[in-house]
Amino acid sequence: MNKALLVTFAAIAALASGLQAQDGSFNSFSRSLQQPSAVTVPEVSAPAAAEMPNAGAAAGEREWLVLVFINGVNDLGILGFANSDINEMEAVGSTERMSVVVEYGILGEDGSGDRNLQFQRGSSTIFVTRDADANRISSPVVFTSNDADMGSEANLVRFVKRALRNGHRARKTALVVWNHGAGRLGISYDDVSKNHMEVDALGKALGQIKQALGKKIDVFATDACLMQMASVAYEFRDSAEVVVGSEEVIPGNGYPYTPILTQLATNPGMDAEQLGRTIVTAYGASYPTDATLSAIRTSALEGFKNAVNNWVGAVRSDPQAFAAATDAALVDSVSRFEYKDSKDLIDYLDKVEARLTDSGAVKDAGAAVRQQVQAMLVANVAKPARGNKYTAANGLAVYIPDLRYASANYERMAFAADSMWDDFLLDMMSQRLR
């Protein structure tokens, strides 16, 4: 999959002013830059409103609808990652039992020797069909939109509803949001509109999609960095059965779509948890030395929240435990990810308990949290690398501020409203100021 990087620094620099303070900044790319050759935006020649090909099956017979929202309106589009992943999907294509539909917005090059940036006019909906050409997108464009804002959750909702109206309902639905991710700070950064999806707004959008489907989304996955956090997953608990995401950064190649879709096409009868497990396993095999990805069942999030509340209560009631849990040096030693305030929850509990000589109630409460996390995990892969930046990835990260508690962002999320974690963080910040 790795190809020589041919995009000129001049082309990349043209975007520098548009990049925001997020995981896709030039100081910290959320995806590796060691992939593909320069990309040209494909011509859109299909009618503005065409029926999506049926793929040979009635909607009632189709098992899976796979929807992928690809926001390449940033460095990821220029570097060819968006086109590469669509070509991976085309290696399998849609089948009688599985429809694959992509919403596609991108920045690319005009194909000239000067490599000028080319802005796609609006976004395009692609019905993914099978072909053997790994360098060209040949699937038909079935809809074009003047709405070019790929950082808009409303655009995501319209994409899904449009696919449903065009006869692509199925017994089960998987929805993937593809782009840069920044954990609690959001996802899907559009460097032209300078917009992105906040976590709480995305949660509301998934609620609208659930309403359109008439049931929960079976699998909601983020092919983006740093999104598998407790506060993020909790936001989607009422809208998706299984949530797939990564604690750490996602390499530029993203999910390995060919093996994932191959397995789904071979066994379309798999359920949401089986698909979640398939994605995690294929991802781990694709990145043998550097991967964190997990799939969680949202039905366990309520019990997890209650266990976290009990742990906070036990720590608050135990001076020794509270001193350990709020100690800046201990917090700094916890396995963390690209954003320093994104910490592995289980590693944090382990390090707190290692400081305690007794504190039976705290240890019991910690054991209950671990039990809930294990009950929640459908699958998890953790292969620590990245220069020993972290040593443990147990499937779920949690927000622990480094210097300042970002209340304006964090307290908009449901986990802050429903759990005591935000109260504990405020206590921690107060303790450090004494």
Stockholm file with secondary structure:
# STOCKHOLM 1.0

chainA/1-434         MNKALLVTFAAIAALASGLQAQDGSFNSFSRSLQQPSAVTVPEVSAPAAAEMPNAGAAAGEREWLVLVFINGVNDLGILGFANSDINEMEAVGSTERMSVVVEYGILGEDGSGDRNLQFQRGSSTIFVTRDADANRISSPVVFTSNDADMGSEANLVRFVKRALRNGHRARKTALVVWNHGAGRLGISYDDVSKNHMEVDALGKALGQIKQALGKKIDVFATDACLMQMASVAYEFRDSAEVVVGSEEVIPGNGYPYTPILTQLATNPGMDAEQLGRTIVTAYGASYPTDATLSAIRTSALEGFKNAVNNWVGAVRSDPQAFAAATDAALVDSVSRFEYKDSKDLIDYLDKVEARLTDSGAVKDAGAAVRQQVQAMLVANVAKPARGNKYTAANGLAVYIPDLRYASANYERMAFAADSMWDDFLLDMMSQRLR
#=GR chainA/1-434 SS CCCCCCCCHHHHHTTGGGCCSSTTSTTSCSSCSCCCCCCBCCCCCSCSBCCCCCTTSCGGGCCEEEEEEEEESSHHHHTTHHHHHHHHHHTTCCCSSEEEEEEEEEEEECSSTTCCEEECSSEEEEECCCCSCTTSCCSCEEEEESCCCTTCHHHHHHHHHHHHHTTCCCSEEEEEEESCBCGGGCEEEETTTTEEECHHHHHHHHHHHHHHHTSCEEEEEEESTTCCBHHHHHHTTTTEEEEEECSSCCCTTCSCHHHHHHHHHHCTTCCHHHHHHHHHHHHHHHSTTSEEEEEEEGGGHHHHHHHHHHHHHHHHTCHHHHHHHHCHHHHHHSCBCSSTTEEEHHHHHHHHHHTCSSCHHHHHHHHHHHHHHHHHEEEEEEECCGGGTCSCCCSCEEECCSSCCCHHHHTTSHHHHHSSHHHHHHHHHHHHHC
#=GC SS_cons         CCCCCCCCHHHHHTTGGGCCSSTTSTTSCSSCSCCCCCCBCCCCCSCSBCCCCCTTSCGGGCCEEEEEEEEESSHHHHTTHHHHHHHHHHTTCCCSSEEEEEEEEEEEECSSTTCCEEECSSEEEEECCCCSCTTSCCSCEEEEESCCCTTCHHHHHHHHHHHHHTTCCCSEEEEEEESCBCGGGCEEEETTTTEEECHHHHHHHHHHHHHHHTSCEEEEEEESTTCCBHHHHHHTTTTEEEEEECSSCCCTTCSCHHHHHHHHHHCTTCCHHHHHHHHHHHHHHHSTTSEEEEEEEGGGHHHHHHHHHHHHHHHHTCHHHHHHHHCHHHHHHSCBCSSTTEEEHHHHHHHHHHTCSSCHHHHHHHHHHHHHHHHHEEEEEEECCGGGTCSCCCSCEEECCSSCCCHHHHTTSHHHHHSSHHHHHHHHHHHHHC
//
